[in-house]
């Protein structure tokens, strides 16, 4: 149905795709795997007309085609489900569905009754439940994703390009997505599925292709591969063993949160917990259930309405706020909250250390110390390419995340907040970053892990909580966790 032959694409002399050939069959799910920077997203953008290849050809139904824009791609039946979901908060769900629809480009009014009937028919056919009478701002992450799938189907897509569609979904939402994908397969749609989660690739895919360094290094029917073999092909060697989360005596309490509440959507409601040195407290939950409020309160950029916070020997009562940068924090949104895309790597490293006199004095910056710290971060966390003057926007998403993690971990404070620390990170980097977090724990650092990745929470945490609509719905120690209750709490079971 859709085939790419010998696709090559370079950026500033670096080949993102290097002679990539790949074919997608109707009624099949094709997983595309690879490290960050391996060329997966570049390939999808070429297939959707967002980028033009330097060399190579694309064929649709055995006919050579030039996909020069997303509009051309849609005419060929190609739809894109981006990792960052494109929802206008103030518009209704129906308006979001038809925003930019190729059939509504003139000034004639939309016949909403007929449009709604079409949407409801697709929802029934594919099991896509979206509240049509709501607004974009009211949608959960899973609902917003279903809206994007509906939007592509409304435009006639028979080939869906999915860029890490499960990155921030709860387990039940992942199963809902897979159910929809299976229905799409039954209707002869082709699904291209980019993921870093190897278990999901093995579960849902029929075929798999592995990219490394922009080249195809393996592929075929998925039953020919196990997780270990896929991981070895992705990274080029056996992945790092993260080691076991060994039991250790907990240190003193470094952070105490007592009855914290905050106003507004996504606010907190009477949240309390203690975090000790040498422990990892994992907060699970689907995005939008209070995690961002907690992160911003502890980061000193948001006030709260009730409760108090004690960090080391200092205490703050409502409304706060805490001092900015009192704790080391990896935010859940790396560009904007953590890094400035247009600035070079060196200056982004400096952003995390302006409060440290080793890099910035009261009058001038210490250039040599800045260069040394930048080099240390790039080497310790394998930021590629290791060019201090390179703008952060030129890095792949995974390399941006490694830069952010490295900067905050090397601040070496007693408390580290890590929000979605491995989101969008490949299997090799994920293992290395998990190993580093466990090393920080062994060294006595207290770590607050905020993640929607249940496997990550279970692998790393000593204590586990679930945030749902701002409340702690489930709380336990790792040894006593009930995985069914844990997964169910993430979508409100027991609320």
SULZIDA-V773818 format. One record per backbone hydrogen bond with DSSP energy under -0.5 kcal/mol. NH is the residue of the N-H (numbers start at 1). CO is the residue of the C=O. E is the energy in kcal/mol with one decimal. If there is no record, write none. Layout:
((NH:CO:E) (NH:CO:E))
//
This chain:
((2:24:-1.5) (3:59:-2.6) (4:22:-3.1) (5:57:-3.1) (7:20:-2.9) (8:55:-2.2) (9:17:-2.2) (11:14:-2.9) (14:11:-2.3) (15:13:-0.5) (16:9:-2.3) (16:14:-0.8) (17:9:-1.8) (18:214:-3.2) (20:7:-2.7) (22:4:-2.3) (24:2:-3.1) (27:189:-0.7) (28:25:-1.3) (30:28:-0.5) (30:191:-3.4) (31:29:-0.6) (31:207:-2.7) (32:193:-1.9) (33:31:-0.6) (33:209:-2.8) (35:211:-0.6) (35:234:-0.5) (38:35:-2.0) (43:39:-2.0) (44:40:-2.0) (45:41:-2.5) (46:42:-1.9) (47:43:-2.3) (48:44:-1.7) (49:46:-1.3) (50:45:-2.6) (51:45:-1.4) (54:8:-2.4) (55:8:-1.5) (57:5:-2.1) (58:65:-0.6) (59:3:-3.2) (60:63:-2.9) (61:1:-2.3) (63:60:-1.8) (65:58:-2.8) (67:65:-0.6) (68:66:-1.3) (73:69:-2.0) (74:70:-2.6) (75:71:-1.8) (76:72:-1.2) (76:73:-0.6) (77:74:-1.7) (78:73:-2.4) (79:77:-0.5) (79:159:-3.3) (81:161:-3.3) (82:80:-0.6) (85:83:-0.9) (87:85:-1.1) (89:87:-0.8) (91:88:-1.1) (93:134:-2.3) (94:132:-0.8) (96:92:-2.4) (97:93:-2.3) (98:94:-1.7) (99:95:-1.1) (101:98:-2.1) (104:101:-2.1) (112:110:-1.4) (115:111:-2.4) (116:112:-2.7) (117:113:-1.9) (118:114:-1.9) (119:115:-2.1) (120:116:-2.8) (121:117:-2.0) (122:118:-1.9) (123:119:-2.6) (124:120:-2.1) (125:121:-2.1) (126:122:-2.2) (127:123:-1.0) (128:123:-1.5) (129:127:-0.8) (130:128:-0.8) (132:130:-1.2) (134:131:-1.6) (136:91:-2.9) (137:89:-2.1) (138:135:-1.7) (139:136:-1.4) (144:140:-2.6) (145:141:-2.0) (146:142:-2.1) (147:143:-2.2) (148:144:-1.7) (149:145:-2.0) (150:146:-2.7) (151:147:-2.5) (152:148:-1.9) (153:149:-2.4) (154:150:-2.6) (155:151:-1.0) (156:153:-1.8) (157:152:-1.9) (158:77:-2.6) (159:77:-2.1) (160:190:-2.6) (161:79:-3.0) (161:159:-0.5) (162:160:-0.7) (162:192:-3.3) (163:81:-2.2) (163:161:-0.6) (164:162:-0.9) (164:194:-1.4) (167:164:-1.4) (169:166:-1.3) (174:170:-2.3) (175:171:-2.1) (176:172:-1.8) (177:173:-2.4) (178:174:-2.6) (179:175:-2.1) (180:176:-1.8) (181:177:-2.5) (182:178:-2.3) (183:179:-1.7) (184:180:-2.3) (185:181:-2.3) (186:182:-1.9) (187:183:-1.2) (188:185:-2.2) (189:184:-2.5) (190:158:-2.6) (191:28:-2.4) (192:160:-3.2) (193:30:-2.7) (193:191:-0.6) (194:162:-2.9) (194:192:-0.6) (195:32:-1.0) (198:196:-0.9) (201:197:-1.8) (202:198:-2.4) (203:199:-1.9) (204:200:-2.6) (205:201:-2.2) (206:29:-3.1) (207:29:-2.2) (208:220:-2.2) (209:31:-2.5) (210:218:-2.8) (211:33:-2.9) (212:215:-2.6) (214:38:-1.1) (215:212:-1.5) (217:210:-2.7) (217:215:-0.6) (218:210:-0.9) (220:208:-2.3) (222:206:-2.4) (224:221:-1.9) (225:222:-2.0) (230:226:-2.3) (231:227:-2.6) (232:228:-2.2) (233:229:-2.1) (234:230:-2.3) (235:231:-2.2) (236:232:-2.0) (242:240:-0.6) (246:244:-1.7) (251:277:-3.2) (254:275:-2.6) (255:275:-1.9) (256:310:-2.7) (257:273:-3.1) (258:256:-0.5) (258:308:-2.7) (259:257:-0.6) (260:271:-2.5) (261:306:-1.9) (262:268:-2.1) (267:264:-1.6) (269:470:-2.8) (271:260:-2.6) (273:257:-2.2) (275:255:-2.8) (277:252:-2.4) (279:276:-1.2) (281:279:-0.5) (281:447:-2.4) (282:280:-0.6) (282:463:-3.2) (283:281:-0.5) (283:449:-3.8) (284:282:-0.7) (284:465:-3.3) (285:451:-0.6) (286:490:-0.6) (287:168:-0.6) (289:286:-0.7) (294:290:-2.3) (295:291:-2.5) (296:292:-2.6) (297:293:-2.6) (298:294:-2.4) (299:295:-1.6) (300:297:-1.2) (301:296:-2.5) (302:296:-0.9) (304:319:-1.2) (305:261:-2.1) (306:261:-1.4) (308:258:-2.0) (309:316:-2.8) (310:256:-2.7) (311:314:-2.2) (312:254:-1.9) (314:311:-2.2) (316:309:-3.0) (318:307:-1.7) (319:304:-0.6) (320:317:-2.1) (322:297:-0.6) (325:299:-1.0) (326:323:-1.4) (328:415:-1.5) (330:417:-3.3) (331:329:-0.7) (334:332:-0.6) (336:334:-0.6) (336:339:-3.1) (337:333:-1.1) (338:333:-1.0) (338:334:-0.6) (339:334:-2.9) (341:339:-0.6) (343:340:-1.3) (345:390:-1.8) (346:388:-2.5) (348:344:-1.8) (349:345:-2.1) (350:346:-1.9) (351:347:-1.7) (352:348:-0.7) (352:349:-0.9) (353:350:-2.4) (354:351:-0.5) (356:353:-2.2) (357:355:-0.6) (359:356:-1.6) (360:356:-1.9) (361:364:-2.4) (366:359:-3.0) (367:365:-1.1) (370:366:-2.3) (371:367:-2.7) (372:368:-2.4) (373:369:-2.4) (374:370:-2.6) (375:371:-2.4) (376:372:-2.2) (377:373:-2.4) (378:374:-2.5) (379:375:-2.4) (380:376:-2.7) (381:377:-1.9) (382:379:-0.7) (383:378:-1.9) (387:385:-2.2) (388:386:-0.6) (390:387:-2.0) (392:343:-2.4) (393:341:-2.4) (394:391:-1.8) (395:392:-1.8) (400:396:-2.3) (401:397:-2.0) (402:398:-2.2) (403:399:-2.1) (404:400:-2.2) (405:401:-2.7) (406:402:-2.6) (407:403:-2.4) (408:404:-2.0) (409:405:-2.8) (410:406:-2.2) (411:408:-1.0) (412:408:-0.5) (412:409:-1.3) (416:446:-2.5) (417:328:-2.8) (418:416:-0.6) (418:448:-2.8) (419:330:-2.5) (419:417:-0.6) (420:418:-0.6) (420:450:-3.9) (423:420:-1.3) (425:422:-2.0) (430:426:-2.9) (431:427:-1.9) (432:428:-2.0) (433:429:-2.7) (434:430:-2.6) (435:431:-2.3) (436:432:-1.9) (437:433:-2.3) (438:434:-2.3) (439:435:-1.9) (440:436:-2.4) (441:437:-2.0) (442:438:-2.4) (443:439:-1.7) (444:441:-1.9) (445:440:-2.3) (446:414:-2.6) (447:279:-2.5) (448:416:-2.6) (449:281:-2.6) (449:447:-0.7) (450:418:-2.8) (450:448:-0.6) (451:283:-2.1) (451:449:-0.6) (454:452:-0.9) (457:453:-2.1) (458:454:-2.5) (459:455:-2.3) (460:456:-1.8) (461:457:-2.1) (462:280:-3.1) (463:280:-1.7) (464:476:-3.1) (465:282:-2.7) (466:474:-2.1) (467:284:-2.5) (468:466:-0.5) (468:471:-2.7) (470:289:-1.9) (471:468:-1.9) (473:466:-2.7) (473:471:-0.9) (474:466:-0.8) (476:464:-2.5) (478:462:-2.8) (480:477:-1.4) (481:478:-1.2) (483:481:-0.7) (486:482:-2.7) (487:483:-2.6) (488:484:-2.5) (489:485:-2.5) (490:486:-1.1) (491:488:-1.3) (492:489:-1.4) (493:488:-2.5) (495:492:-2.1))
//
